[in-house]
C-alpha cells in the first residue's frame, strides 16, 4: 500500500498531518487518519531508509518532529518535538544522519542529529545567513526558504529569498556544522524560493517568487559550483487584474524529459519540455491547477501522476501524465483544508 502524508496549516483550520491511502489504479488519495500534534507542519520529509517522517512546525520559535510510519499508515511520535534553532522553518530535508531545516523567519539553516531509531536530538547547529535585497517589504533581511543535499551527497544547497542567492555549503556529519563554500548571486529582487535538480544531476532549476522566472543553472559536483546559464520567463497568464503571480515549486520529471512549475496567483501548472536540451526549457502546456494557490507540486514514483497541493482552496488535485507528450489531464481532487505539502511512501 502506498501512503500520502499531507501537511496543512493548523492555524488556518488544517488537520495537521493527514494520512491518505493511494488507490493504485486511479491515484486517488483517500484520507484515513490525521495527527494534529504539530502546529503548522508546512513541510514534510520521509527518510526512505528508515521510514521515519519528519515535519517542521512553522512557528516562532520553530520546531521539528519525527514520526514512525506504520504498515497501516498510522504515525507514532518518536519523542517530543525538538527546537529548530530558528523561526518560521519552511523546508526540511534528510542529509545522511542529519536533518536540515531552512528557517525563513530568522534567515538561517539548522542541522539536527538523527539518532539510529530516527528520532532527533539537539541542540541544533545553526548557520546564519546575511544580506538583504531591494524589495523593502520582502527582502529586508535573509529568508532561507529551502535547504537540501545535492544528488552526490557532498554538498548542501540553501535557497534564500531575502538575499537573492543560493549558498553551497559543506556539512560535517560528525558535528553537524554547515560552512559556506560558495554563494551564487541571482537577479536582484527576484526572490529565489525553490530549486530542483535534473535527474542527470548536472542541471539545476531555480524558481523565483518575487519575479515570475526560472533560472537554469549548471551544477558541478566536483567543485561545488552553481553557474547561472539562462532565465526563463514564467507566463503570468491568468494573473488577477492588477495583481502579481508568485511561482512556488519546480518539479522535473523522473525521466528528465520535462520540468514543471506551480504558479500562485494565476493558479497554473506550466510544463516545459527538456527533450531538446535540459538547459533550454521550452513551454509546452499551461493548465489550471484545479484549485487556488498551489503551494506544492509532487510527482509519484512512477511518474504517471502529478499532485498539486492547493492551500487556499484546501484540496489536493492530481493529474494523469501522458508518458510521451508530458501533457497533463485532470484526474480528481480530495479535500484537505489549508493544505501545504505532500510526500509519498
C-alpha positions in Angstrom: 0.0 0.0 0.0 1.3 3.5 -0.9 0.6 6.3 1.5 0.4 10.0 1.1 1.2 12.3 4.0 -0.3 15.7 3.6 0.8 18.6 5.8 -1.5 21.5 6.5 -1.7 24.8 8.4 -3.4 24.2 11.7 -3.6 27.9 12.2 -5.8 28.0 9.1 -8.1 25.2 10.0 -5.9 22.3 8.8 -5.8 18.9 10.4 -2.0 18.8 10.8 -0.7 15.7 9.0 -3.3 13.8 7.1 -2.6 10.2 6.2 -4.2 9.0 3.0 -4.2 5.6 1.2 -3.4 6.0 -2.5 -5.5 4.0 -4.9 -3.0 2.3 -7.3 -5.5 2.3 -10.2 -6.7 5.9 -10.1 -4.1 7.6 -8.0 -6.8 9.0 -5.7 -5.6 9.6 -2.1 -8.3 8.6 0.5 -7.8 10.2 3.9 -7.7 7.6 6.7 -6.4 9.5 9.8 -4.7 12.6 10.9 -2.3 13.9 13.6 -2.6 17.4 14.9 0.2 17.4 17.5 2.4 19.5 15.3 1.5 23.2 14.7 1.6 24.2 11.0 3.5 21.3 9.5 4.2 23.2 6.3 7.0 20.9 5.1 7.5 17.1 5.4 10.3 14.8 4.6 10.3 11.0 4.5 13.5 9.1 5.1 13.2 6.1 2.7 15.9 4.2 4.6 14.1 4.2 8.0 10.5 5.0 7.0 10.6 7.9 9.5 8.5 11.0 8.6 9.8 14.4 9.7 7.7 17.6 10.0 8.6 21.2 10.6 6.5 23.3 13.0 6.3 26.6 11.0 6.1 28.8 14.2 8.2 31.2 16.2 10.3 29.7 17.5 10.3 26.8 15.1 10.5 23.1 15.9 10.8 19.7 14.2 9.0 16.4 15.0 9.7 12.8 14.0 7.2 10.0 13.4 7.5 6.3 12.9 5.2 5.2 10.0 3.3 2.0 10.4 2.2 -0.6 7.8 -1.3 0.8 8.3 -0.1 4.3 7.6 -0.5 5.4 11.2 2.0 7.8 12.7 3.7 7.3 16.1 5.7 10.2 17.6 9.4 9.5 18.2 9.7 11.6 21.3 8.8 15.3 21.7 9.4 18.0 19.1 12.9 19.5 19.0 13.7 23.1 18.6 14.8 24.1 15.1 17.2 26.8 16.2 15.3 29.4 14.2 11.9 30.9 13.5 9.4 30.0 10.8 11.0 26.9 9.3 9.6 26.4 5.8 11.5 23.4 4.5 13.5 20.4 5.7 15.4 17.5 4.2 17.4 14.5 5.3 21.2 14.6 4.7 22.8 11.4 5.9 22.5 11.3 9.7 21.5 14.9 9.8 18.1 16.7 9.4 18.3 20.1 7.9 15.8 23.0 8.2 15.5 26.3 6.3 14.3 28.9 8.8 12.6 31.6 6.8 11.8 34.0 9.7 15.3 34.1 11.2 17.1 33.7 7.9 19.2 30.7 8.9 19.8 27.0 8.2 19.9 24.4 11.0 21.3 20.9 11.4 19.9 18.3 13.9 21.3 14.9 14.7 19.3 11.9 13.6 19.6 9.0 16.1 19.7 5.3 14.9 16.0 4.9 15.6 15.2 8.0 13.5 14.5 10.3 16.5 16.0 13.7 16.7 18.3 15.2 19.3 19.6 18.7 19.9 20.8 21.3 20.3 20.7 22.3 16.6 23.8 23.6 14.9 22.8 26.9 13.1 24.3 28.7 10.2 23.0 32.3 9.9 22.6 33.9 6.5 23.4 37.6 6.0 22.3 40.1 3.4 19.2 41.7 2.0 17.6 42.7 -1.3 15.9 45.6 -3.0 12.3 44.7 -2.1 11.9 46.6 1.1 8.8 44.6 2.2 10.1 41.1 1.5 13.9 41.4 1.4 14.7 43.5 4.5 17.0 40.6 5.6 17.8 37.0 4.8 14.9 34.5 4.4 16.1 30.9 3.9 13.3 29.1 2.1 14.7 25.7 1.2 17.7 23.5 2.1 18.7 20.2 0.6 21.7 18.0 -0.3 22.8 17.7 -3.8 22.5 14.2 -5.6 26.1 13.4 -4.8 25.6 13.9 -1.1 28.7 16.0 -0.9 27.1 19.4 -0.8 24.1 21.2 0.8 22.3 24.0 -1.1 20.2 26.6 0.6 17.9 29.0 -1.3 17.5 32.4 0.2 14.6 34.6 -0.9 15.8 37.6 1.0 19.4 37.8 -0.4 18.6 36.7 -4.0 21.2 33.9 -3.7 21.8 30.2 -3.4 24.5 29.1 -0.9 26.6 26.0 -1.4 27.6 24.5 1.9 29.8 21.7 3.2 28.2 19.6 6.0 30.3 18.0 8.7 28.3 14.8 9.6 30.1 14.4 12.9 29.4 17.8 14.3 26.5 19.0 12.1 28.3 22.2 11.3 27.5 23.8 8.0 30.1 26.1 6.3 29.6 28.2 3.2 31.7 27.0 0.3 30.3 29.3 -2.4 27.4 31.7 -3.0 25.7 32.2 -6.3 24.0 35.6 -6.6 20.9 35.8 -8.8 18.9 38.7 -10.3 18.4 41.4 -7.6 14.8 41.4 -6.3 13.8 38.1 -7.9 13.4 36.3 -4.6 14.5 32.7 -5.3 12.3 30.3 -3.4 12.8 26.7 -4.6 15.2 24.6 -6.7 15.3 21.1 -8.1 18.0 19.0 -9.8 17.6 17.4 -13.2 17.8 13.6 -12.8 21.2 13.6 -14.5 22.4 15.8 -11.6 24.3 18.5 -13.6 21.5 21.0 -14.2 19.5 22.9 -11.5 16.3 24.8 -12.0 15.7 27.7 -9.5 12.2 29.1 -9.3 11.7 32.7 -8.1 8.8 34.0 -6.1 9.1 37.8 -6.4 9.7 37.8 -10.2 7.9 35.2 -12.4 11.0 33.5 -13.7 13.1 30.3 -13.5 16.9 30.4 -13.7 18.6 27.4 -15.3 22.0 26.7 -13.8 24.8 24.3 -14.4 25.8 22.3 -11.4 29.4 21.0 -11.0 29.6 18.5 -8.1 33.4 18.1 -8.0 33.9 21.8 -7.5 30.6 22.6 -5.7 29.9 25.4 -8.1 26.4 26.6 -9.3 26.6 28.7 -12.6 23.6 30.6 -13.9 23.0 30.0 -17.6 19.7 31.5 -18.6 16.5 32.9 -17.3 13.1 31.5 -18.4 10.0 33.7 -18.1 7.1 32.2 -16.2 4.0 33.2 -18.2 1.7 35.3 -16.0 -1.4 34.1 -17.9 -4.5 34.2 -15.6 -3.0 36.6 -13.1 -5.6 38.7 -11.2 -6.2 42.2 -12.6 -3.6 44.5 -11.1 -2.2 41.6 -9.1 1.1 39.6 -9.3 1.9 35.9 -9.7 4.1 34.1 -7.2 5.8 30.9 -8.5 6.1 28.4 -5.7 7.6 25.0 -6.7 9.6 23.5 -9.6 9.4 19.7 -10.3 11.4 17.9 -13.0 10.0 14.6 -14.3 11.8 11.4 -13.2 12.8 10.7 -16.8 14.3 14.1 -17.3 12.2 15.0 -20.3 10.1 17.7 -18.6 10.1 20.3 -15.8 7.0 21.8 -14.3 6.3 24.9 -12.2 3.4 25.8 -10.0 2.3 29.4 -10.1 0.2 31.1 -7.3 -2.0 34.0 -8.3 -2.7 32.6 -11.8 -3.2 29.1 -10.3 -1.5 27.5 -13.3 0.8 24.5 -13.7 3.3 25.0 -16.5 5.1 22.2 -18.3 8.4 22.8 -20.1 10.0 20.3 -22.5 13.6 19.4 -21.9 13.8 16.9 -24.8 16.0 19.1 -27.0 18.2 20.3 -24.2 17.8 20.2 -20.4 19.5 23.7 -20.3 16.8 25.2 -22.6 13.3 24.5 -21.3 10.5 25.1 -23.8 7.0 25.8 -22.6 4.6 23.2 -24.0 1.5 23.4 -21.8 -0.3 25.6 -19.2 -3.2 24.2 -17.3 -5.4 25.3 -14.4 -4.2 23.7 -11.2 -7.7 22.7 -10.2 -7.7 24.9 -7.0 -6.4 28.1 -5.5 -2.8 29.0 -4.5 -0.8 25.9 -5.5 1.9 25.6 -2.8 3.4 22.2 -3.6 3.9 20.0 -6.7 5.0 16.4 -6.4 5.2 13.5 -8.9 4.5 10.0 -7.8 7.4 7.4 -8.0 6.1 6.0 -11.3 6.0 9.5 -13.0 2.4 8.7 -14.2 0.7 11.2 -11.9 1.3 14.7 -10.7 -0.1 16.0 -7.4 -0.9 19.7 -6.7 -1.4 21.0 -3.1 -3.7 24.0 -3.2 -3.5 25.9 0.1 -6.4 28.5 -0.2 -9.0 26.1 -1.8 -8.0 23.4 0.7 -7.5 20.4 -1.6 -5.0 18.2 -3.3 -5.6 17.7 -7.1 -3.9 15.2 -9.3 -3.2 14.8 -13.0 -2.5 11.9 -15.2 0.7 12.4 -17.2 1.0 11.4 -20.8 4.3 9.5 -20.9 5.2 10.7 -24.5 3.9 14.3 -24.7 4.1 15.1 -21.0 0.6 16.5 -21.3 -1.4 16.7 -18.0 -5.0 15.5 -17.8 -7.1 16.3 -14.7 -7.7 13.2 -12.6 -9.6 14.4 -9.5 -9.3 16.1 -6.1 -9.6 15.4 -2.4 -10.4 17.9 0.3 -7.6 18.8 2.7 -8.2 22.1 4.5 -5.3 24.6 4.4 -3.1 22.1 2.6 0.6 22.9 2.4 2.7 19.9 1.2 2.6 16.2 0.4 5.1 13.3 0.4 4.6 9.7 -0.6 5.9 6.4 0.9 
